[in-house]
């Protein structure tokens, strides 16, 4: 439901963003307290642009997007619930749960740090892992097996072989790998698949029905067409496994990522970046992380940054117009997303565009939407 007046202002903000970035389409959900003073939540859903540049099919608020790393705080929330239940200790080593030698060979300057990595370090990006998402060599590897899903252990083995970027616990470097490790820890201590734990502990309590964690589960319809431009498109044109699709995938200055086999893209991020969902369901889950999923103690742990960054245990902590904002971005070939929660206002915003690279980045759209909401209580 869109409230008269504010819907027009939000539409104008989205249209300006599309015109500035040349993104094909963008979807948005805002959740905020209802104006009638009850505990009800008002839902504002909007979508602008197209889901397919070739056919011109219009985007709908009911379409499915890939939200990438916005998966991370969801995984962290489940881990923190398990901490509260006494099944996981934040200061314990990952080896406590996955066994000694799970990351054997994770060496820097002759020291193997594999058994020293802690649960806290995999959640606040101080584990030293390199990120496959920014590694051309990993893209080359992935291109040789686009129709074969990655197992979590394969991604971890790749990262272990790269070695630590620094001694774990001494610096910050963003990486998806630690959250894939967290998924395995969740499975080990619960005895259940990670997607089942996410659904039972987070999705269902948020009344979010159209949100899925591939590859074990999928939306009833495919995600919309996603597009790549800029340096990433150039790289895909030259990496052999992707280049064979270039002629079919090229749409003007864009590469249509939906042309290639999707098995790698839908599996490699898993509990670090695999979520596919409608915007409203993504927003409902994002809000739930702060309004009911965690005890006060675990919420404080979740939102307290490490000494090395503005990142807590799976969430960025910052300010917009003087208000506290808990946020996370997401990027995967074809999609760029952002979600934020403003606790003083109980406002949640989720936005995604079916394009990457994008300038200005989509976080600016989320901030512009927040400004409209602040000015229109």
C-alpha angles and dihedrals in degrees: 000000000000119000115229112260100012090061090060093049092049091047090053091052091051093047091051089052092051092048092049097045101030088226112163095230147345135203128202141186127186122190117192139152114285116255093235093076095245126121090260121123120227114221122207115188123181136165128184134183130017136316093205122032093197097054097028091228109170122245118247131201087237093061121112122242133185108246097189115185095015079086089073099075089047091056091045091051090056091047090052091050088054089049088054089051092052095246095111132034116208092214095047120101121256086240088068087071107022097037134252112301096027088131099026112166095033090139135168122177090348095308120116108217097176096108093040099063112111133210090247091054094054089052099046098040096248095118094097096236119153115233117242090205090074099038118100091198090059090051089054090050092048092048091063092061108028092146094049118081119231118240114222091243091057092057091046092049089052091052094045089053090055090058127220119311086216139347105299113257096026104086145008126253121160114240138158094213097081091057091052086054087050089056091056090048090052090052093046097052097040100036089225134106112267094240090056092051091048091050097046097041102036117005099050096044088052090052088237108152103164102059124101141180111216148236093039092042134025140192116260087249131037120260114263122268112288124204137207128204140169123022093351092055089049090052093049090051090059104036101094099226092052097035093067087068096046098102093050094039099048114106106170107294092349137086112217103223092193089073093072126071108280103209096098095043092050096048110033098074097043111152089359098053118344107108119132116187151134112270095246094053091046089052093048091053093045090054092046090061089068103030107049115344098085139043117244090258094052092043089056090050090048094053101038111101122224120247089259103056149357089268122108125189096316102333139082117234120208148121136267117188089341095308124117112252128194108196148160134192129211133203131176131151103295100013142066119187144173135190130186140178123202107200098193089057100029087231124150124191127188122180134170136176125199092232138080132209096042132174124228090029119244092252086076090059091052090051092048090051089049090053090054091049092048091051092047107047 
